[in-house]
């Protein structure tokens, strides 16, 4: 007899005994089967626990100071935002703010907040808490900006300190907060819904100080319990969560298993319940196993090679164009992505409005690459070895960065460019790229946060996002003018035309080699239900249960 069947019979007998004993009192919890899944959860999911397998650890658990997806996906479970995206899309809907109004000139946004919401430390969520968080992010001299930290996402979405989009955030009353802008910003509501602008407990930030990044306190469906670095993060159910019937799980354990194959083996052995970044080679095994299910995340990303344009010879567009011609993107797709990717030619995916499909990619042409290097003054290739940072962790847009880097290394050698591949630990990797002192070129990628082209092109390639997400240190004044104009334009057709123009500028300057857009693959137990993958790569686990 199976464990599950034996357990079910035991529960039925126990219920009969209780009934005969005349014990008719209820627990006070919902009897709705959709709100409360069955107690028997199999092996890895015993005690109504979800174990999620991923490729790398988080950098920090304060979402306002991080830019990596591994940090955001955990923060999403602990914190809430004023607005949130509907499941599986980037359409905004109310969350901590139950409604909002926008002035006719697009400069004033007034949010009515949900009443009765508590932070995990028992303090009240209110307008003052919202003001505290936004003031913390916007003030370069905030006493709650701790050594080594920066609010890169705030700067990327709402402008640098000397050119802020948000003029003022004030509490009108306890449950009303008002934002006044210096200029209209078309994607403002989309931006507000991003996980980076999650509302943390002011009391916890004040008391924990720099420890808040490893001991987060929000209003979300799960409370932080423990972080074992490079191993696991444990969260537990918030019994006082403001959304009725959620979360459906009692506990979430997010495990870091760097090797994709080891992670898939853990899933097959029922050590984890769901995993990200499935190897294309393992897809056939997955699809042949009735105890497992395949989950496809909507394609909404780009993987790229970035050039550090602060350094010679990568300050020369001819060199950058030459190396674009030296990468065989289709061969990379065929060898490493198993049909779940397409070659990229622009810094944003074709699934996003404003994509310029008329742009012609740099074709794979080694002779053309050599010719451009010669025109740049390097007829025999580059004289110095190039330091190439390759990602040490798997990501939805890059399952195996090191192998892809080795293939690109081989292509570059054919045109006289020698490459030294380096892959430091993930947090160090990101810090080094932000500093821009050790790398000549690097591998990275981006999954869109909010469904707006601004979040790709402005966030990653505008001069305002240096230092921060623009890790190529690329500056183009014409591009900047176009992107700021697109932010302030409210007509979407006109905005789309501006983003198409921006992509033409970027294509010519070639600060990147856009590599691929992927359809990320996840795998899970067949009895896992309620999981809706978001195109942003960050979704709540509150609705997950085991059938």
N, C-alpha and C positions, 0 to 999 in steps of 0.2 A: 504493500500500500504506500502511495506517495505521501511525503510530509504534508503537502497541502491538503490532501483528502483526509488524512488522519486528523489534522488540526481542525478542519471544518466539522468533522464528526464530534470531536471533543467539545467544540464550542456549542454545538446543538445539544449535547447531553447536559452540559453545564447550564445552559439556558433553561432546560426542562427542570432541573433540580431547583434552580432559583424560583421558577414559577410555582412549583409544588410547595415550596417553603413559604409562599405568600409574600415574597418580596417584590412589591409593585412600585417602588420609588424610582424616578428617573434621574439621569445624570445631569440634566440641564443642558446637554449638548444637542446639536441638531441631529435629527434622525434621517435627514435627506441624504440618500446614497450618493448624490452628486457632490454634496458638500463635504461628506465624510466617507472616504473610501474604506473598503474592507480592511480589517486589521492584519490579515495574513498577506505579507508582501514578498514572499519568496525568500531568496538567499541574501543578495546584497541589500535588498530593501526591507530587511527585518525592522520592526518597530516603526514602520511608516517613514523610513529614511531614504532619501534620494542620494546616491553617490554619483557625482558627475566627474568624468575623466577629461582632462584637458592637457595641452602640451607644455605649458609653462606656468610659473607662479605669477602672482600679482606683484606690481611694484610697490603700491601702497593702497590703502582702503579708503582714503579720502578722495573721492572722485574729482574734486576741484583741482588737485595738484598732479593728476596723472593724465596721460594721453594714450595709454595702451589698452587694448580690449580686454586683456586678462584682469586688469584692475576694475574696469567698468562692469564686467559681467557679474562680479561679486557685489560691487556697490549697488547694482540694480536691485538686489534682494534686500538690502539693508535700508536704503533710502527711498524717498519719494520726491517727485518734482511737482512744480505748480501745474504743469500740463504733462500729458504723456501721449505716446503714440498708440493708436489702436493696434491690436494684436495682428502681426503679420504685415503691417504697413507703416507708413510715415505720416499718416493723417493724425493731426493732434486732436485730443479730447481732454476734458477736465480731469484733474487728479486732486492735488491738495487745493487747487483753486477750482471751485465748483462752477464759476462763470467769469466772464471778462467782457469789458467794453473797450472799444478803440475810438479815439477822437477822430473827427473828420479829417484833420490834417495829418493823421498818422503819428503824432508825437506823444500822445498820452494813452497809456494802457492801464486800466483799472481792474484789478482782480478781486473778486469776492472769495474769501477763503472758507474752507470746510470747518465747521465748528466741532469741538469735542475731540480733536486729534491730539494724541500724546506722543512725545518722543519716547524712546525706549527707557530713558532714565526717569520717566514720570513727569517731566516738565511739559508745559503747554506749547503746542504749535500755534503760532499767531502771526500777525503782521510784523511785530517787532523781530521775530525770528527770521522772517524773510529779509527784512532790512539789514539785520546783522550779517547774514550770509553774503548778500550782494555787496555790502560795503567792505566786507573782508576781502572779497575777490578783486574789487576795483581799486583798492587803496594800496599802492606800492609800498607804503610804510606802515601797513596794518600791524598792530602788535600780535596778530594771530597769523602772520605769515612767517613761518619759521625757517631757520637756516637750511639752505639747500632746496627750498621749495619755491615753486613759481606757479602762477595761475595761467598757464599757457592757453588753455581753452577759452578762458574769459577774454584774454587779449586777442585771440584769434577770431572769436565771434563778435566781440563788442569793441574792438579797436584798442590801440596802444594807449598808455596812460596820458599822453599829450593829445590824443584824438579819440576820446571815448564816444561811443554811440549813446550810452545811457548817461544822462545828465544828473538825474536824481532818483532815488527810491525812497518813498516815505510811507509811513503808516498813517492812513486816514483815520482809522479806528482799529479796534482789536482784530477785526476780521476783514479789513479792507486795506490793500496795499496798492500804491500807485507808482508807475514808472513813467518818468518824463525823459524823452529822448532829445538829443541835440539835432538829429536829422532823422528822417524816416528810414526804417530798415525793413525791407520787404520780408526777409525770413525771420523776423523777431520772434514770432510765436513758435516757429519750428525750432529756433535756438533754445528758447526757454524750456522746451521739453527734453533737452538732452540730459543724459545722466550726469554730465559734468556739473550741472547746476542743481544738483540734489540739495535739499535743505537739511543741514545738520543741526544738532542740538547746540544752541549758543552756550548753555551751561557746560556741556561736555567739552566744547572747544576751549572755553576759558579755563577750565580746570585741568584738562588733560594736556593742553598745549600741543607740543610736537608728538605726543603719544596718541593723539587723535587719529593719526594716519594708520595706526596699527590697532586701535581700539575704537572703531567708529560707532556713532550713536545717531540713528535716524528715526524715521517714523514708519519704515517699511515693514513688509510681511514677515521678515526674519530678523532675529537679533544676533549680533556677533557673539561668539563663544570663545573661539581659540584659533590661533594661526601658528601652524608649524611650518616654518619657512621651507620652501621648495618641496613641501610634502602635501599639506592639506590645510584647508580652512573649514571650520565647523560653524554652522549657524543653527539656531533653534527657532521654532515657531513663536511668533509674537501673538500671544493669546488675546491681546487687546487691539489687534489691527482694525483699522477703521472700515475696511471693506468687508462686509458681512459674508461669512462662509469661507473666507480665505485667511491664511493659506491652507491648503488641503494636506500638506505634509507636516510632520512634526519636527523633522530635522533635515538639513542639507549638509553634505560633506563634499567639498570640491577638491578633488585630488589632482596633483600635478604628476603626470607620467609623460616625460619628454619624448620617448620613442613611440612612434605611431603604431608599430606592430605590437609592442608590449601593451599599449593601451587597448588595442583590439583584442588581444589575448585575455586581458583582464575582463573585458565585456563578455567574451565567450565563457569565461570561467565564473561568471556571475559575481565578480568582485566589484564591479561598477555597474550602473544601470544605463548610462548614456555616455557617449563620447563624441568629441569633435575631431575633425581633421583625419578622416579615414583615408588610408592609402588607396590609391586607385587599384593597386594590385589585389587588395583585399575585398573589393566590391563583389566579385563572383561568390566568394565564400559567404559573405553577408547575405546575399540574395538567395542563397540555397539553404539558409538556416531558418526554419519556420519559427524559432524562438526569438528571432531578431527582426528588426525593422530598419529600413533605410529612411533617412530624413534629409531632404534637400533644402538648404537655406536659399532664399531668393538671391540671385546674383546682383551684388551692389558694391563692388569693390574694384580695386586696381592694385596690382603688385608692380613694383618698379625698381630700377637701378637709378640712384640719384648721384649726381656729380657734386663734389664740394667745389663750388665755383670760386671760393676764396683762394684756392691753391692753383698754381700753375702745374700743368698746362691746361687745366680744366676751366680756366677763365676764358679760354678761346672757344667760341662756338663751333669752329671747324673741327676741333678735336672731339667735341661732344657729338657732332654729327657723324664723324667717322666711326665712333664706337657704336652709335645707333645702327649703322650699316653692318656691323660685325656680329650682331646677335641674331641667331636663327631661332626666332620665336616659335614657329610652327614645330620645329624639332623639339623644343622644350615642352610644348604642349603634348606632343605625341609620347615623349619619353617619361614625363613626370606627372602628368595630370589626368591620364586615362580618359580623355574625352570630356572631362568636366571643366574645361577652360577654353577660352578663345584668345588669340593674340590681341594685345592692346596697342592702340595707336594714339590715344588721347589720355589725359590725366583724370578722366572721369568715365564711368561705365556707359555703354550704349543704352542701358535701361533707364537712364535719367534724362529728363527733358533738358533741352539745350545742348545735347550732344551733337558735335559737328561730324557727321558721317562723310562729308565731302572731302575731308582731309586724307591725303595719301600717306601711308606709312613709309618710313625708311625701309626700303627693301633690303633683304639679306644679300649683300654684294661686297665681297672681300676686296675686290679690285677698286671699287668706288671708295671703300674705307681707306685703303692705302693711298689713293690719290688725294683724298682730303687731308690725311696726315701730312703728306708731302707739301700740300699747299699751305699748311699751317707751320711748315718749317721742320718737319720730322720725316724725311724721306726714308729713313731706316727704322721707323717705329719710334716709340718713346724711349729715351735714354735711361730713365730711372724706373725702378720697379714701383708698381702702383699698389697701395694698400687698399684692399677691398674687404669691407665688413659684410659678412654673410650671417643671416639670422640664425641664432642658436636654438630657436624654438620653432615648432610648427605653428602656422597661422592659417586661418581660413583661406587666405589668398596665396599661401606658400607652404604646402605640406612638408617640404624638405629643402630648406634654404641652402644647406651646404652642398647638396648634390647639384642643384641648379647653378650655384656659384662655380662649381668645378667645371660644368659644361660651358659656361660663359668664359671661364678662364682659358679653356682650350681654344675657343673661338678667337679670343683676343691674341693669343700667342701666334695665330696664323697671320696677324698683321703687325707683329713686332711689338706687342704690348704685353709685358710680363706682369703677372698679378700675384700678390701675396695675400691669401685669404686669411682673415682673422674672424673669430667668433667668440668674443668674450661673453660672460654671463649676461642675461637679458637686461637687467636693470643697468648694469655698467654699459652695455651696448647702447642703450637709449641715451644715457648721460654723455657718452663719448660723441655720439652723433650731434647732440644738441650743442656741445662745446665746439665741435668741428675742427679739432686740432690733430687728431690721430688718423682720421680716415681721408682717403682721396676720393673714394666712391663707396657706395653702400647699397645694401638691399633693404627695402622696406615696403610697406603697403598700407592701404587705407580702406576701411569699410565705412561707407557713408553713415553719418550720425543722424541726419534729419530730413533727408529727401530733397535737399536743395543743392544746386550746383555750386553755390557759394561755399558750401562745406567741403568741397573738393578743391576747387581752384584757388579761392581766396585763402582758405585755411592752410593749404600746403605750399603755395607758390607766390603769395604776395609778400611784399617787403615788410608789411606790418607784423607779420608772424615770425620775424627774426628777433631774438632767438626763440625757438619754440618749435612749431610744426614744420616750418620751412627749413629743413635740415640741409638743403643745398645752398642756403645763403644767397639765393637768387634774387636779384633786384632788376626790375624793368619798369620804368616810370610810365610808359604807355600802357602796360598791362595793369598797373595800379589804378590808373585813371579809369580804365574800362571796368574794372572790378568794383570800385567804389560807386561808379555810375549804376552798375547793375544792382548793387545793394539798395540804392535809393529809389530806383525805378519800381513802381508798383504794377505796371502792366507786364504780365508774364511773357507775352509774345516779344515785347521789346527787350525784356531781360534775356530771353533765350537767344536773341540776335547778338546781344553783347557777349554772352558766354561763348557763342560760336566764334566771335572775333577774338576772344581771349585765347581760345585753343589754337587759332592760327598763329598768334604771336608766340605761344609756347612751343609749337611745332618747329618754328624757324630757329628759335634760340636753343632748343634741345637741352634744358637743364636736367632732364631725365631720359632714361630709356624705359618707356612704358612697356611692361612685359606681358601680363595676362590679366584677364578678368575671369574669375572662377565662379562656379556654382558649388559652394562648400557642401561637403557631404558629412552627415552625422550618422551615427548608428546607435540604436537603443534596444532594450528589451521589448519584445512584442506587446507585453502587457502594460507598458508605460503609456499613459494617456494624458491629454490636456496640455501637451507641449506644442506651442506654435512658434516656429523659428522666425525671428525678425530679420528683415533685410539689413538692419543696423548691426547685427551680430550680438546684440545685447537684449535679452528678453527676460521677463519675470518668470520665476519658477513657482509662483503662488498657486497656479491652477493645475499643476501636475499632480497626478495620483496614479496608483497602480490598480489595474482592473482585476 
